Amino acid sequence: MKRKDLIRRLTNAGCILVRHGSKHDLYKNSATGKKQPVARHNEIDDHLAKHILKELT
């Protein structure tokens, strides 16, 4: 999955960017309070993307 598509799905689900990192960005779901790092690669493995979406949405 493209990183920009994953970020778009996260922001549509109500997640916000907490901080930028050198290799990962940290996103947080405001409703649940859960945080999850998102790699700063152009392509993110589909299995990892599904896991991030499951944890934050």
C-alpha positions as CSV (number, residue, x, y, z in Angstrom):
1,M,0.0,0.0,0.0
2,K,1.2,3.5,-0.8
3,R,2.1,5.5,2.3
4,K,0.0,8.5,1.2
5,D,-3.1,6.2,0.8
6,L,-2.5,4.8,4.4
7,I,-2.2,8.3,5.8
8,R,-5.4,9.4,4.0
9,R,-7.3,6.5,5.5
10,L,-6.0,7.2,8.9
11,T,-6.9,10.9,8.8
12,N,-10.3,10.1,7.5
13,A,-10.8,7.8,10.5
14,G,-9.9,10.7,12.9
15,C,-6.3,10.0,13.6
16,I,-3.8,12.9,14.0
17,L,-0.1,13.2,13.6
18,V,1.6,13.4,17.0
19,R,5.2,13.8,15.8
20,H,7.6,13.4,12.9
21,G,10.6,11.1,13.4
22,S,13.6,10.3,11.2
23,K,12.3,6.8,10.2
24,H,8.7,6.8,11.5
25,D,5.8,9.2,12.2
26,L,3.6,8.7,15.2
27,Y,-0.2,8.8,14.7
28,K,-2.8,8.8,17.4
29,N,-6.5,8.1,17.4
30,S,-8.1,10.8,19.4
31,A,-11.2,8.7,20.4
32,T,-9.3,5.7,21.7
33,G,-6.0,7.2,22.7
34,K,-4.0,4.5,20.9
35,K,-0.8,5.4,19.1
36,Q,1.0,3.6,16.3
37,P,4.2,4.3,14.4
38,V,4.0,4.6,10.6
39,A,7.1,4.0,8.6
40,R,8.3,6.8,6.3
41,H,8.7,4.5,3.2
42,N,6.9,5.1,-0.1
43,E,5.5,1.5,0.0
44,I,4.3,-0.1,3.2
45,D,3.7,-3.8,3.3
46,D,0.0,-4.7,3.1
47,H,0.1,-6.9,6.2
48,L,1.7,-4.0,8.2
49,A,-0.8,-1.5,6.8
50,K,-3.7,-3.7,7.8
51,H,-2.3,-4.0,11.3
52,I,-1.9,-0.2,11.7
53,L,-5.4,0.4,10.4
54,K,-6.8,-2.3,12.8
55,E,-5.1,-0.8,15.8
56,L,-6.1,2.8,15.1
57,T,-9.6,2.5,13.7
